[in-house]
Amino acid sequence: MSRSAHPAGPRHADVLTEGHYSAPPSDLNALDPKVWAHTVTRTDDGVVSVGGVEVTTLAEEFGTPAYFLDESDFRARARAWRTAFGHDADVFYAGKAFLSRAVVRWLYEEGLNLDVCSGGELVTALSAGMPADRIAFHGNNKSAEEITAAVRAGVGRIVLDSFQEIVRVAHIAQSLGTRQRVQLRVTVGVEAHTHEFIATAHEDQKFGIALADGQAAEAVRRALSLDGLELVGIHSHIGSQIFDMAGFEVAARRVVALLAAVRDEHGVELPEIDLGGGLGIAYTSDDDPREPHEIAKALSEIVSRECEAAKLRTPRISVEPGRAIVGPTAFTLYEVGTIKPLEGLRTYVSVDGGMSDNIRTALYDAEYSVALVSRTSDAEPMLVRVVGKHCESGDIVVKDAFLPSDLAPGDLLAVPATGAYCRSMASNYNHALRPPVVAVNDGEARVIVRRETEDDLLRLDVG
């Protein structure tokens, strides 16, 4: 089974065939540093800690389920991306992965820019003090209100996603007496998940303007002709959870070819190229993500080589890591509720959260690791499926894993690498209360997004 989750439809409740899953690990108490945040460790008494605080203490103070985010790890990863790309490139954190005002302040302090894709993300960024000129605004169907707010705020760039949006942004910018810096998002026919880089079917998606049939070239012509726009570059995004650079190489070649065509037809060399995000992280020990410095070196070499071949000045590169920064820095802490063995299959372990705090397993068939963190155990391993408390058969947190066979109600389990897209995509399904996000650093823990309350639910119900 592939260890790179593909955003396809849900597959759940399968009866596993022999050999479908990996053998149990040699040590169920071990914590793979590739999967867990940097400060996560198991103390001498067997309890796991993060940022110098034991999970038993965190559970007692903040309850479960809850997301615990290693602040020093987040900052270190942000710095690593900033350092890897240097001052001749831009790193935009993809806010859709997880955004809060505390995170915005960390990004600002560590020198990163921010990519937003809704009015809510924009107002969060601005309210936390991120300078508007360090913000990029994405999205395939931005409303007139969102565009107006972005232009008025003075965002550094708006990424245009359609022919209608070219006109819409130009009109709003001109009506506000300004010229808005924009990039055009193009669909280059590269699908990073399958490594099939040629098939035109990969342009069958809602994002971007296709290179095929001259559509992107026409979009460039229109953008250059409108007084309300300053076209500064081309944007490309080829997928998610990517571990190799081959797809980026093909995408860069096609984007640079477009830049050369723009120069030849319009006499303009666009100064920017954005290669998007989608860089993978380790959800399990089998995943093997690249380090930021490796990614930066590879992307810079690809773009420089293609531009040299096309006799173009090398444009300023930008990238948009989101998951790659925040994903590994957090884990979700759960309490075990019930344990249900199914002879010859697996044991179902129910926890006090589920698809309302992590929809990715049900939505994408995503794979996660899990560990008993409130104690150690020398018991034999048992194959488990960690499930939630919601009224859905697809309410699965970890599809298949091994946990100690002496697992009991009240034990604490942690699922690592849940910093990206878990709280962002959390819901109130079954009227569940969305968990808090707690930042832990240097022996102290503080809430940065509080737990929802029943009053919060009822406050919105005006019936």
C-alpha positions as MATLAB code, in Angstrom:
seq = 'MSRSAHPAGPRHADVLTEGHYSAPPSDLNALDPKVWAHTVTRTDDGVVSVGGVEVTTLAEEFGTPAYFLDESDFRARARAWRTAFGHDADVFYAGKAFLSRAVVRWLYEEGLNLDVCSGGELVTALSAGMPADRIAFHGNNKSAEEITAAVRAGVGRIVLDSFQEIVRVAHIAQSLGTRQRVQLRVTVGVEAHTHEFIATAHEDQKFGIALADGQAAEAVRRALSLDGLELVGIHSHIGSQIFDMAGFEVAARRVVALLAAVRDEHGVELPEIDLGGGLGIAYTSDDDPREPHEIAKALSEIVSRECEAAKLRTPRISVEPGRAIVGPTAFTLYEVGTIKPLEGLRTYVSVDGGMSDNIRTALYDAEYSVALVSRTSDAEPMLVRVVGKHCESGDIVVKDAFLPSDLAPGDLLAVPATGAYCRSMASNYNHALRPPVVAVNDGEARVIVRRETEDDLLRLDVG';
ca = [
       0.000    0.000    0.000;
       1.270    3.470   -0.862;
       2.472    5.506    2.073;
       1.775    8.744    0.207;
      -1.866    9.591    0.778;
      -3.612   10.585   -2.432;
      -6.597   12.925   -2.167;
      -8.959   10.372   -3.653;
     -12.231    9.273   -2.177;
     -12.682    7.532    1.164;
     -12.027    3.840    1.582;
     -12.773    2.446    4.986;
     -13.801   -0.682    6.892;
     -11.909   -2.935    4.480;
     -10.986   -6.400    5.699;
      -7.235   -6.456    5.270;
      -5.684   -9.266    3.307;
      -2.685  -11.110    4.684;
       0.457   -9.027    4.360;
      -1.425   -5.793    3.642;
      -0.026   -4.119    6.720;
       3.531   -3.851    7.959;
       4.981   -6.077   10.657;
       4.763   -4.713   14.192;
       7.658   -2.473   15.230;
      10.382   -3.982   17.374;
       9.695   -1.466   20.154;
       6.192   -0.103   20.681;
       7.545    2.471   23.131;
       9.943    4.065   20.641;
       9.122    7.435   19.083;
      10.437    7.947   15.562;
      11.914   11.484   15.454;
      11.027   11.681   11.774;
       7.331   11.588   12.674;
       7.201   13.475   15.985;
       7.918   17.120   16.824;
      11.485   17.926   17.806;
      10.975   18.247   21.574;
       8.782   15.159   21.953;
      10.476   12.576   24.147;
       9.608    9.826   26.586;
      10.613   10.655   30.148;
      12.180    8.262   32.638;
       8.750    7.405   34.051;
       7.521    6.395   30.597;
       5.264    9.385   29.978;
       5.731   11.306   26.746;
       6.453   15.027   27.007;
       6.525   17.920   24.556;
       8.288   21.195   25.204;
       9.234   19.878   28.638;
       5.627   19.194   29.729;
       4.260   15.664   30.189;
       1.109   14.717   28.308;
      -0.577   13.587   31.504;
      -0.199   17.101   32.849;
      -1.437   18.567   29.572;
      -4.478   16.280   29.530;
      -5.343   17.194   33.104;
      -5.108   20.931   32.414;
      -6.535   21.184   28.894;
      -8.586   18.005   28.464;
      -8.824   15.709   25.472;
      -9.044   15.642   22.563;
      -6.643   18.524   22.027;
      -3.943   19.556   19.588;
      -0.551   20.264   21.162;
       1.852   22.313   19.050;
       5.594   22.469   19.662;
       6.292   26.192   19.239;
      10.081   25.875   19.100;
       9.768   23.209   16.402;
       7.415   25.405   14.357;
       9.822   28.333   14.575;
      12.808   26.132   13.726;
      11.098   24.762   10.624;
      10.043   28.251    9.524;
      13.632   29.464    9.932;
      14.959   26.467    8.025;
      12.789   27.336    5.020;
      13.697   31.020    5.233;
      17.416   30.229    5.490;
      17.326   27.631    2.721;
      15.885   30.030    0.146;
      17.832   33.097    1.272;
      17.125   36.713    0.435;
      16.757   36.163   -3.298;
      13.542   34.171   -2.911;
      10.276   34.373   -0.976;
       8.730   31.826    1.354;
       4.961   32.144    1.777;
       3.475   30.019    4.557;
       0.237   28.463    3.264;
      -2.246   29.588    5.889;
      -4.848   26.989    4.899;
      -2.756   24.333    6.662;
      -3.361   25.979   10.029;
      -3.777   29.624   10.876;
      -4.163   31.529   14.108;
      -3.041   34.929   15.284;
      -0.225   33.381   17.319;
       1.018   31.558   14.217;
       0.874   34.784   12.200;
       3.053   36.505   14.795;
       5.564   33.620   14.731;
       5.732   33.837   10.935;
       6.294   37.577   11.033;
       9.052   37.229   13.621;
      10.769   34.470   11.629;
      10.709   36.491    8.402;
       8.155   34.519    6.380;
       5.360   35.830    4.188;
       1.816   34.478    4.278;
      -0.512   33.012    1.670;
      -4.253   33.283    2.402;
      -7.233   32.008    0.436;
     -10.293   33.575    2.088;
     -11.488   36.768    3.674;
     -11.373   35.066    7.062;
      -7.720   34.131    6.663;
      -6.960   37.659    5.465;
      -8.593   39.353    8.452;
      -6.826   36.947   10.817;
      -3.463   37.820    9.255;
      -4.069   41.555    9.347;
      -5.438   41.493   12.887;
      -2.254   39.788   14.077;
      -0.006   42.405   12.520;
       1.216   40.756    9.324;
       2.084   43.594    6.918;
      -0.288   43.502    3.970;
       2.552   43.667    1.449;
       3.795   40.310    2.775;
       0.435   38.637    2.073;
      -0.641   36.817   -1.098;
      -4.320   36.127   -1.755;
      -5.280   32.857   -3.449;
      -8.561   31.191   -4.356;
     -10.516   30.064   -7.396;
     -13.654   32.125   -6.681;
     -12.819   35.193   -4.635;
     -15.856   37.335   -3.964;
     -15.986   41.013   -4.848;
     -15.987   41.767   -1.126;
     -12.847   39.678   -0.559;
     -11.032   41.257   -3.499;
     -12.007   44.730   -2.344;
     -10.744   44.027    1.162;
      -7.460   42.666   -0.206;
      -6.874   45.611   -2.550;
      -7.779   48.142    0.128;
      -5.424   46.468    2.585;
      -2.612   46.610    0.016;
      -1.812   42.890   -0.230;
       1.444   42.168   -1.989;
      -0.123   40.054   -4.684;
      -3.412   38.537   -5.755;
      -3.172   35.248   -7.630;
      -5.606   35.386  -10.558;
      -7.349   32.087  -11.208;
      -9.708   32.697  -14.153;
     -10.510   35.031  -17.023;
     -13.419   36.475  -15.039;
     -11.135   37.232  -12.119;
      -8.689   39.119  -14.314;
     -11.420   41.604  -15.162;
     -12.913   41.599  -11.674;
      -9.668   42.449   -9.885;
      -8.709   45.026  -12.496;
     -12.078   46.773  -12.173;
     -11.987   46.852   -8.369;
      -8.378   48.064   -8.258;
      -9.089   50.808  -10.783;
     -12.237   51.900   -8.917;
     -10.101   52.229   -5.767;
      -7.522   54.297   -7.625;
      -4.691   51.797   -7.442;
      -2.778   49.219   -9.469;
      -2.799   45.739   -7.972;
       0.204   43.429   -8.257;
      -0.977   40.038   -9.528;
       0.255   36.642  -10.619;
      -1.535   34.261  -12.984;
      -2.057   30.719  -11.793;
      -1.573   28.332  -14.682;
      -2.348   24.633  -14.900;
       0.672   22.994  -16.469;
      -0.622   19.446  -16.948;
       1.573   17.952  -14.215;
       0.067   15.663  -11.583;
       2.646   14.956   -8.909;
       0.829   12.069   -7.252;
       0.962    9.697  -10.183;
       4.219   10.892  -11.774;
       2.452   10.933  -15.131;
       3.596   14.320  -16.318;
       2.115   14.494  -19.799;
      -1.576   13.592  -19.650;
      -3.794   16.562  -20.454;
      -6.470   15.116  -18.165;
      -4.446   16.540  -15.309;
      -5.651   19.955  -16.420;
      -9.180   18.810  -15.513;
      -9.416   20.692  -12.203;
     -10.999   23.804  -10.784;
      -7.759   25.721  -10.205;
      -5.819   27.835  -12.654;
      -5.831   28.643  -16.351;
      -4.641   25.873  -18.645;
      -1.494   26.170  -20.714;
      -3.229   24.090  -23.363;
      -4.836   25.729  -26.424;
      -3.165   29.052  -25.693;
      -5.431   29.874  -22.761;
      -2.613   30.955  -20.425;
      -1.047   33.081  -23.181;
      -4.393   34.813  -23.720;
      -4.756   35.382  -19.974;
      -1.333   37.042  -19.930;
      -2.324   39.275  -22.846;
      -5.497   40.409  -21.075;
      -3.752   41.005  -17.741;
      -1.041   43.115  -19.396;
      -3.649   45.232  -21.181;
      -5.599   46.326  -18.089;
      -4.619   49.500  -16.247;
      -5.703   48.190  -12.835;
      -3.226   45.294  -12.882;
       0.524   44.926  -12.621;
       1.330   41.410  -13.783;
       4.479   40.341  -11.948;
       4.648   36.602  -12.469;
       3.302   33.122  -13.073;
       2.108   30.724  -10.395;
       2.062   26.921  -10.614;
       1.002   24.264   -8.093;
       1.265   20.569   -8.949;
      -0.079   18.628   -5.982;
       0.274   17.691   -2.338;
       2.424   15.435   -0.163;
       5.199   15.388   -2.776;
       8.487   13.632   -2.010;
      10.491   13.950   -5.225;
      11.354   16.856   -7.496;
      10.651   15.355  -10.911;
       7.211   16.936  -11.154;
       8.607   20.356  -10.265;
      11.184   20.005  -13.022;
       8.536   19.418  -15.673;
       6.332   22.189  -14.283;
       9.218   24.679  -14.183;
      10.147   23.861  -17.771;
       6.609   24.598  -18.933;
       6.290   27.783  -16.878;
       9.639   29.080  -18.157;
       8.501   28.330  -21.711;
       5.477   30.535  -21.040;
       7.741   33.299  -19.689;
       9.804   33.096  -22.861;
       6.671   33.307  -24.995;
       5.541   36.388  -23.037;
       8.920   38.033  -23.661;
       8.839   37.227  -27.353;
       5.261   38.432  -27.888;
       5.025   41.369  -25.474;
       8.631   42.375  -24.833;
       8.159   41.830  -21.097;
      10.188   39.575  -18.817;
       7.998   38.802  -15.816;
      10.120   39.002  -12.658;
       8.504   36.261  -10.499;
       7.751   32.558  -10.608;
       5.868   30.792   -7.817;
       6.191   26.999   -7.745;
       3.579   26.524   -5.041;
       3.768   24.119   -2.145;
       2.720   20.540   -1.550;
       6.023   19.295   -0.134;
       5.515   16.096    1.843;
       6.031   15.252    5.502;
       6.441   11.984    7.390;
       3.112   10.682    8.633;
       4.635    7.249    9.176;
       8.171    5.899    9.446;
       7.978    4.779    5.819;
       7.716    8.361    4.534;
      10.959   10.044    3.525;
      10.547   13.817    3.091;
      13.294   16.107    1.831;
      14.899   18.804    3.925;
      14.268   22.475    3.036;
      17.864   23.062    1.915;
      17.606   20.122   -0.502;
      14.338   21.449   -1.909;
      15.697   24.980   -2.262;
      18.824   23.778   -4.061;
      16.863   21.557   -6.426;
      14.255   24.210   -7.309;
      16.877   26.922   -7.816;
      18.918   24.689  -10.102;
      15.845   23.663  -12.104;
      14.667   27.239  -12.686;
      18.169   28.582  -13.413;
      18.860   25.810  -15.917;
      15.570   26.301  -17.764;
      15.945   30.088  -17.838;
      19.496   29.834  -19.144;
      18.297   27.553  -21.922;
      15.548   30.052  -22.805;
      17.951   33.027  -22.528;
      15.826   34.576  -19.769;
      16.919   36.389  -16.643;
      16.231   34.082  -13.697;
      13.051   35.324  -11.986;
      12.600   35.604   -8.246;
      11.365   32.242   -6.961;
       8.702   31.829   -4.320;
       7.354   28.718   -2.636;
       4.409   28.043   -0.329;
       5.124   25.420    2.351;
       2.287   24.989    4.825;
       2.043   21.342    5.818;
       5.849   21.091    5.610;
       6.173   23.659    8.404;
       3.243   23.084   10.743;
       2.358   19.452   10.029;
       5.123   17.722   12.018;
       4.999   20.214   14.900;
       1.732   19.046   16.482;
       0.041   15.906   17.714;
      -3.524   15.194   18.780;
      -3.992   13.749   22.241;
      -6.913   11.394   22.895;
      -8.207    9.309   25.791;
      -9.130    5.688   25.162;
     -12.797    4.953   25.817;
     -13.692    1.425   24.678;
     -11.710   -1.511   23.288;
     -13.442   -4.057   21.061;
     -11.483   -7.109   19.816;
     -12.632   -8.802   16.593;
     -11.146  -12.286   16.512;
      -8.947  -12.877   13.490;
      -9.187   -9.282   12.253;
      -8.164   -6.452   14.566;
      -9.105   -4.615   17.733;
     -11.174   -1.454   17.524;
      -9.953    1.226   19.924;
     -12.405    4.090   20.366;
     -11.152    7.491   21.456;
     -12.914   10.667   22.535;
     -12.407   12.491   19.219;
     -12.610   11.338   15.632;
     -13.486   12.659   12.215;
     -14.592   16.000   13.663;
     -10.961   16.741   14.610;
      -9.246   14.758   11.828;
     -11.273   14.248    8.666;
      -8.248   13.365    6.547;
      -8.382    9.611    7.093;
     -11.991    9.429    5.925;
     -11.570   12.044    3.199;
      -8.214   11.071    1.701;
      -7.577    7.573    3.048;
      -4.631    9.226    4.804;
      -2.311    7.202    7.006;
      -1.106    8.166   10.482;
       1.001    6.760   13.292;
      -0.206    6.409   16.866;
       1.451    5.707   20.216;
       0.525    4.993   23.813;
       1.928    8.070   25.544;
       0.730    7.993   29.159;
       2.960    5.005   30.042;
       5.233    2.375   28.565;
       4.266   -1.239   28.046;
       6.061   -4.526   27.503;
       2.895   -6.301   26.354;
       2.688   -8.038   22.996;
       1.587   -5.863   20.060;
      -1.950   -6.065   18.747;
      -3.269   -4.825   15.408;
      -5.718   -1.994   16.045;
      -7.923    0.459   14.240;
      -8.248    3.712   16.154;
     -11.735    5.090   15.642;
     -13.734    8.036   16.885;
     -17.034    8.456   18.679;
     -19.117    9.722   15.763;
     -22.077    7.934   14.222;
     -20.248    6.972   11.022;
     -18.577    3.712   10.038;
     -15.946    5.818    8.285;
     -15.042    7.626   11.516;
     -11.455    6.369   11.496;
      -8.452    8.178   12.951;
      -5.701    5.615   12.305;
      -6.642    2.871    9.902;
      -4.139    0.240   10.986;
      -1.430    0.334   13.627;
       0.054   -1.727   16.433;
      -0.476   -0.872   20.086;
       0.275   -2.839   23.266;
      -2.242   -5.593   24.003;
      -2.673   -4.363   27.596;
      -4.199   -1.095   26.373;
      -7.021   -0.019   28.702;
      -9.732    2.635   28.949;
      -8.255    5.845   30.307;
      -4.911    5.421   28.545;
      -3.738    8.374   26.487;
      -2.949    7.963   22.795;
      -1.243   10.550   20.606;
      -1.408   10.800   16.830;
       1.582   12.764   15.476;
       1.864   14.994   12.398;
      -1.596   16.502   12.836;
      -0.554   20.154   12.709;
      -1.756   20.619    9.131;
      -5.367   20.465    7.987;
      -6.747   18.819   11.116;
      -7.866   21.867   13.118;
      -8.329   23.791    9.860;
     -10.805   21.197    8.569;
     -12.374   20.389   11.942;
     -16.161   20.369   12.162;
     -19.044   20.253   14.598;
     -20.357   16.967   13.221;
     -22.712   15.408   15.771;
     -22.421   18.802   17.493;
     -18.939   17.907   18.653;
     -16.948   20.723   20.210;
     -13.808   21.518   18.237;
     -10.659   20.926   20.305;
      -8.247   23.611   21.443;
      -4.800   24.241   20.040;
      -2.229   24.514   22.812;
       1.280   25.816   22.154;
       3.967   24.272   24.343;
       7.406   25.781   24.696;
      10.193   25.621   27.273;
       8.101   24.058   30.031;
       5.041   26.242   29.537;
       1.759   25.588   27.738;
      -0.783   28.164   26.623;
      -3.982   28.033   24.609;
      -3.737   29.779   21.244;
      -7.149   28.590   19.982;
      -9.555   27.776   22.782;
     -11.829   24.765   22.981;
     -15.360   25.383   21.786;
     -18.112   25.278   24.403;
     -21.762   24.337   24.334;
     -22.510   28.048   24.623;
     -20.608   28.584   21.368;
     -22.853   26.059   19.620;
     -26.061   27.516   21.000;
     -25.001   31.097   20.307;
     -25.132   30.427   16.573;
     -28.467   28.589   16.761;
     -30.883   31.523   16.609;
     -34.011   29.421   15.982;
];
